[in-house]
Amino acid sequence: MSPYELEQEFAELLAGSTPEIPSKAEFIAAEHLVDLVGVALAAVDEPAFHSLLRVYPPSAAGDGSARAWGTGINLARRDAALVNGFAGHFHDFDDDETELAMAHVTVTALTAALTAADSRPGTSGRQLLRAYILGFEAATCLGRLINPLHYKSGWHASATLGVFAAAAASGHILGLTPNAMRHALGMAASFAGGLRSNFGSDTKPLQVGHAVAQGVLASELAAEGLTSTPGSLLGPKGYVSFYGDGADASAVLAAFGAPFDLIGSGLTIKAFPCCTAAHTAVDGLLSLQAEQGFKAAEIEHIVCWVDPAVPNILVYDRPTTGTEAKFSLPFCLAAAAVFGRLNVTEFSDETVVHPDVWALMDRIAVQTDPGLPKGDSGISVSSRLSVTLRDGTRMERFTECVPGSSSRRLDRTRLFKKFQACTINVLGSGQTKAAFDALLKIAEVEDCRNLLDLICGQPAIHRIEQEQSVRARAK
């Protein structure tokens, strides 16, 4: 089959009504919807979110507009996609697929689908889930063709693959034909971009939000009849040829949805708001503290062994900001030990310069171990720790799987605790549980806009208006 025929087959899989979505995939997808909405709402009070929102003019409610989550403010659909995608990735607390796409896929696929659904009256919850699952599959299929070379070369796959996830998911909601979907994917190939060099700054979530917006734009343009050149995705001068290392596209597409990668991939609902590469080490240290009862001040030194690729991901040995700290293994370990937890509040600029955290960072060494177990990505997420206390006691801990991954899924109690912590300042205590329960029942919803009413209420609007008023008076 030629590359052009493969592109058409890919588009037909993404735009069509087959394969059937199994109930297990819908069940998992609903939990990831809850998680995405929660972490996005956690960003609504952040100054960077307010700054971004001021750039995009409000739009009249109606067809083609959608809301910025947590605010109720209407924006043009692709502007809302950018703002919501930025919020969803701002704290680096959104789920992560570590083996195939090597990317945060839900924040692009599901944000695009949910934003498009907000602009399309009558989109059901089951339609939303289908669009998300297919968008997710689009990213993982392409990830199989270009990774791990693509990620290791320095590309931010959450953005460079996320644009396809967003195009497929929003295109499904907008009702693209298979031919229009092929054109949308070809446009997305030209829109793809994002660099790992921007990790540790606001541009990391911004390039994810931009990918969502560009994916939505591609599906909007394709719906209006604009075209892309055949071969732009899988041809000899297409996206996969430039970014990948020669994987067999026909074999990948033959396995589409069998099973869906949402079920069987390296997808993780995060337990900590930092890079996933740090999670097993943090989890191991917190587990040792819980079992042995030692405090940070009692630690003489810590040695942590990680995969050889990890130091090129966790690049900040001594971070200076909270965003840099999310990519610093010494900080993550030190902060977890000092505070006994690692939540959003631990990644403030103030915590980065906390004297106890800084002192412990000086006693932490990071080393590499090529023998740690690896999955499909070729990069291990496992870690080994050696903790020596001042009294000479030495403890070791090997942690293979990331908490929240498919083999260690967060149960509904822990999922609600995370959702509650992320949303209570926006939704209020009374609305938080109602929103959590309603989101989990998304498959029963007849119109997604009714569900979005729960997370696009007035409290955040008032806070934003007050902040803008104060800023205007200051001028």
N, C-alpha and C positions, 0 to 999 in steps of 0.2 A: 504494500500500500504506500502511495506517495505521501510526502509530508503534507501536501495540500488536502489529500483525502483524510489523513489523520486529524488535521485541524478541523475539518468538517465533522468528523466523528466525535471529537472532543466537544464541539459546540452542541451537537445533537444530544449528547449525554447531559450537558449542563442545562439545556433549554427544554428538554423533553419531559415526559411524565414517567419515564423508566430510568434506572431501576427503582423498584419500590423501596421506600424508606422503612426499615424495621423499627418496631416499637422501642427496642433497646437504644437505638440511635436517637430517637426522639426524647427518651428519658434522660440520656446523658446531655443532649443539647439543651434541655430546659435548665439543668443545673448550671451550664456554662452561660446561659442567658442571665440567670440570677447573679452569677459572679461578675459578668461584664457590667451590668447595670450598677451593681454595688461599687465597684472600683471607679467607675466613671463619676458617680455622684460624690465620691470622696474628693474629687478634684474641683468641685464647683466653687468652693470658697478660696481656692488658691489665687493669688494675685496674677499669675501667668494666665490662668483661665479667663479672668476678667479682662486682661490686656488683649487676649486673642479675640474675645467676644466684641470688643469695641471696634475692631477692624472691619467686621462684617455687618452691614446695615440690616436692620430688621426688615422682614418681608410681611406683606399682608397674608393672613391665613387663607388657605385654599389650595387647590390642586397645584402641585409643583413646589410647595413649601413644606417644611418640616420643623420640628421644635428642637432647640438645644436642651438636652436632658437636664432636669433639675431646675430649669428656669421658666419654661413655658414660652420663651421668646421664639417667635417664628422667624426662620431664615430661609433663603433659597435652599433647595434640597441639597445641592452639593456643598454649600457653605455649612449647613447643619451637619453634613457628613464629616467635614473636616473638624469642626468644633467638637463633635461627639467622639470622633476617633482620637483626637488629642486628649480629651478628658479620660477616655478609657485606658490610655497608655501612660498617662502622666506619672503615676506613682510606680510604674513598672510592677503592678500588682495583678495585672490581667494574666489569664492563662497562657501557657507557653507550650509549643509543640517542638520537642528537642531532637527528634530523630530524622524526620523526613523533610518538612519545610524548614526546620531549624529556625522557627519564627513564631511570633505571636499572631496566630491566624484568626482567632475568634474576634479580636478587636477590629479587624478589617472586614471579614466576611459578615459577621453578625451586626456590626454597626451599620454597614451598607444596607443590609436587608431591613433592619429595624427602622432606619431613617427613611428608606424608600417606602416601607409600609405605612409610616406616619403620613406620607404624602399621597397615599392611594387608599381612599375610603373602601372599606369592605375586605381588606386583606386579612385573612384568617390567621390564627396562630399556627395552624398546621402548615399553611403556605409559608409562613415565616421560617419555621423550623426546616422545611425542605430546602428553602433558598440558602439558609445558613449551612446546612450539611453539604449541599452541592458546592457552595463557594469554598468551604473548607477543603473538600476533595480536589477542587481545582488547584489550590495552592500545594497540597501534598503531592499530587501527580507531577506537577512541574518541579517540585522540590526533589523528587526522585530522579529527575533528568539533569539537574544542575548541581545538586549538593553531593558531598560536602565542599567541593571545590569553590563553589560560589560564595558560601559563607566564609570559608577560610581565607578567601581573597580580599575580604574586607567589606563586602556588601552587606547592608542591613536587610536581611531577607524578609523581615516583617513588613518592610515597605516594598521591596522589589518583587516579592511574590504576593504581598498583600493586595497590590493593585488588581491582580487577576482574581483573587478571592472576592474583592469588592465588586468588580465588574460582573462576575458570574452571579453573585448573590443578588445584587440590585437588578441586574438584567432579568433574572428569573421573576422577581417581583413585578418589574415593569412589563413582563410578558413578551420578551424578545423571542422572535422566531429563531430557529437554529442558524439560519444564514446571518441574521442580525447579530446573534451572539458571537459568531465567528469574527465578524467585523469589530465588535466590541473588544474581543480578546486581542485582535491585531493592533487596535489603538492602544490598549493597555501595555502592549509590548514596547511601544514608543514612549509611554508615560512613566514607565518603571524607573525608579531611582531611590537612592538612600544609602548612606555610608555609616559604617560602624565607628568611624572616626568622630562622629557626633555623639557617641554615647557619653553620658554624664552631663548633658546640657538639655535645655528645653527643645532643641532641634530633634532629639530622638523621638519624643512623642509627636512633634510637629510633622516629621516626615512620615510617620504612620498615619496621622490625620490627613495629610496630603495624599497619601496612597488611597485612602478611602474615598476622598473627594474625586480623585482622578479616575478611579474605577467607576464611580457613579456617573461622572461626566462621559466616560466611554459608553456606558449603557444608554445614557440619554441621547448621545449623538447617533449611536447605531439605531435607536428607536426612530429617529428622524430621517434615517436613510443614508447617513454618511458612511463611507466605506474605508476599509483598510486593504492593503495588498496581500493576496494569498502568499503564505510562506513567512509572514512576519513573525510568527510564533515558532513554528517547527521547521521552517525551510532552511536551506544551506546558509543563508545570510540573516536568519531570524534570531529571535531572543535566545532560544535554547542553544543554538550553535555558538553564539557569542559568550554566553555565561556558563555553559555547562561543559561536560567532559565526555560526550558521546554515548550516553545511555540510550537504550532502545525504547523509543516512544511507543511503538506498537505493542510491546509487552506490557508497558505501564498502563496503557489505555485498555488493554484486554482484561486487566485486573480491576478496573474501575468499579468501586462499590462492592467488592467481593473479598472481605467485608469493607464497609466504609471506614476510612481512616479515623474518623471521630471515635470509633469504638476501639480500634486496635493499635493506634499510634502512640507516640511518646507524649501525649497531651497531659498537662499538669495544671490543676487549679492551685495557684500559688498559696503557700502558707506564710510567705514573707515577701514584703514589697521591695525586692532587690533582684538582681540578675540570678536566674535559675542556677547558674554555675556555682553559686555560693551556698545553695540550699542544703545539700547533704552535710556539709561541714557544720553549718549553723545548727541544723537539727541534731547532729551528733553531739555537739558541745552542750546544747540545752538539755539533751537527754542525760548526759553524764552529770551535769549540775543537779538535775532533778533526782537522780539516783543516789549521788554521793553527798549532796548538800554543801559543796564548797562554794565560796564567794570569789569574785574576781580578784580581790586583794590577796587571796591566798595562792594565786597562780604564779609560779616562778617563770614558766615559759610554755608556749604551745608550738608544736610543729604540725603543719597540715600538708598532706600530700594530695595533689590533684592531677588531673590529666595534663600532659604537656601543652595542650592548646589553651588551657584556662587562663594562664597569665596574659595571653593576648586578648582575652575577653574582659577579665577583671583587671583593668589597666592602671587603676589609681592606687598606688602603694600608700600614699599619704594624701587623702582627699582634702579639699578645701571647702567644698559645698556639700549639701545634702544630696544633690543629684549625682555628684561624683562618687559619694559614699556608697551608692547602690552598686557600684562597680569596683569595690575595694574589699577583698577578702579579709585583710587585717582589720578593717573597720567593722565589717559585719560580725566577725567573731568577737572582737573586743566589746562592741555595743551589746551584743547578745549576752555576754558574760556579766557585764556591769549592771544591766537593767533586768536581766532574767527573761527577756522577751525581745522581739524584733518586729515592731509594728510601724505604721506610718509615722508616728510621732518621734521615733528614734532616728529618722532621717531628716531632721531639721539642721539648719546651718549651725544652730547653737550646740547641738549634740556632737557635731563633728569636732568642735574644739573643747569638748568636755575633758577636764584634766585626767579623770580616771580612765576614760576611753583612750586618750592619747598615750597615757603611760603604759596601758596593756598592749596597745598596738606595737610598741617598741619591743615587746617580749614575744611577738608572734613571728614565726618564720614559715614561709610558704615554699614547698619543694614539689617537684614533679615526679610522677610515677607512671611510666608508659604501660605498666602491667595492669592498671585498673580496668575492670570489665567495661566493654564498649558495646553500644548498640549499632543501629544502622548508620548513624551519623559519623561514626568513627571517632567521636569525642565522648569520653566518659563523663558522666555526671556524678560518679561515685567519689568518695573521699576517705582518707584515713587521718585520724587525729592521734596525737600523743600529747597528753596534758601532764605536766609535772608541777606539783605543788611545792611550796616553800619548805614543807616538812619532809620532802623527799618522796612523797607518794607519787606514783606514776600510773596513769590510766590511759588506755587506748580504746579507740572506737572506730570501726569500719562501718560506713553507711553506704549501701549500694544504691538504693532507690530514693528518688526525691519524694518528700511528703506531698501528697496531693496528686501523685502520678497514678496511672491506671492500676498499678499493683498496691498502691497505698492511698486510695481515694479518700477525700475528706467526707465524713458522714454528714448527714443533714444538720446535726447539732452544730458541728464545727463550721459548716457552710453558713448557717444562720448567724453564728457569732461574728464571722467575718463580715457578712452583709450588714449586720446591725452596727458594727463599729464603723463601717464605711459610710453609712447612710443616715445615722440618727441625727446629725446636725442639719441635714437637708430635709428629711422627711418628718422628723419628730418621732418620739417614742410610740405614739399611737398608730402611725401610718407604716412604720417599718415592717412589722409582722404581716400586716395586710398585703403590702407590696410583695414581700417574700413569697407568701402563699400563692398570690395571684400569678406571679411570674412562673412559679413551678407548674401551674396549671395552664400554661400558654397554649397547649394543644387543644384546649376546650374553648378558646376565645374566638368569637366570630369576627371581631374587628379589632385589630391591634391598637388602633388609636384609643380605644377605651382603656386598654391596659396602660398606655403611655400617659393617660391623664393622671395616673397614680404617681408618676415620677416626674411630671412636668408641672407641678403646682406652683403656688404663689410665694411661699416663704423665700426661696432663693431669688425671685424677682425683686422682692423688697430689699434684700441685702445688696444686690447689685445696683439697684437704683440709688440706695443710700450711699454706696461707695462712689458712684459716679457724681452724685450731688456734692459730696465732700470734696472730691477732686476738682469739680468746677468752681466751687467757692475758693479753693486754695489758689486757683489761677487768678 
